[in-house]
Amino acid sequence: MCDTADDGVGISSSVARELQLRNRGLRSVDISSLMPFARRLVQSRENRDSHIGFVGYDKTKPGNKILIAIDREYDLDVPHAIAAALREKGARVDILVADMGDPDRIFDYTDEVEVIMRREPWDRNPRRWEGMPYIEEFALRAGYDLLIHGKGGPIPKTDFRYEQIPWLRAEHFLQRATTYPLDLHLLINKKTWDPIWHYGRGGRARLTDAEGTDITWTYWDEYYDGTRYGFCATPRNGHLFGHPVPPIIAKEDAAGVVAGTTSHFSKAFPRIQVELDGGQVVKVLGGAAYGDKWRELLEESKRTQYPCFPRPGLFYLWEVAIGTNPKIMRPSGIEKHSSGGFEWERRRSGVIHM
């Protein structure tokens, strides 16, 4: 049997529209719940920042040409909501989806290594966080005023405005972290950063946790020259560097043990223990396949002299990044790539990742 279509034109199947779409690999979208957050973002400060609570697109003017570029690990509701809010400001917005990523893939122990470590220039095979060079080049050639692209990491200097889109799913986007009050968030960062930058020079730090981490280092005067990205008077808000970043000086003395069971972007693994001496990893114990990969890289790189490090080898301690957003929550489906893995959670206030 056939039913007359609701609009009185033609014949339609009696199968529910949502089921029809699902059978074709499609679905209907309702972004109404996301729009209050999206409207806040387009009124929030632009600062070339990737950290939740510090991302905004407020310099958008009527007639601006904007490109939102994502990959297949994003829920399309998020870029569509942001695009709708930008269009309300009079902008013209294109959305580009790169054929990269697998949102339904289940994490394994070594995903972290695969998305970070490279044996070639990074621009030939970008990590999963930073923007893709070909998209940045396209945005420049096409004359976009603003590129919204990337999940994390530093944003390169460009002739156009450039902000990131760190929310992979509507679940991320709808957390109160997205619109956490900026003045309060800046105060949290200032109160955390002042003891390191203004009062830490020449002092010592000790970091311990219940999983067995016990590590110390010195805040050497040479690290306070103001030339190190993020370890300066203007910190990386939301991702404060508890240890100075490269170049690492020759007398670096970080020593001890770092232990844990999670990384940015992999399945939780059996406890790993990493031993450091002179600021550098010297031994990796446990960690199953994740630990095996790390041990292989430790051996492979030990005779190579890398820029910014005082001695041959990789894996010097730096960053020790402190999260500052109190409204970040672990997403559901943490076993899938579409959750963003544990890297989403690293932004929560009090979480320190290395």
Order of alpha helices (4+ residues) and beta strands (2+ residues): beta-beta-alpha-alpha-beta-alpha-beta-alpha-alpha-beta-beta-alpha-alpha-beta-beta-beta-beta-beta-beta-alpha-beta-beta
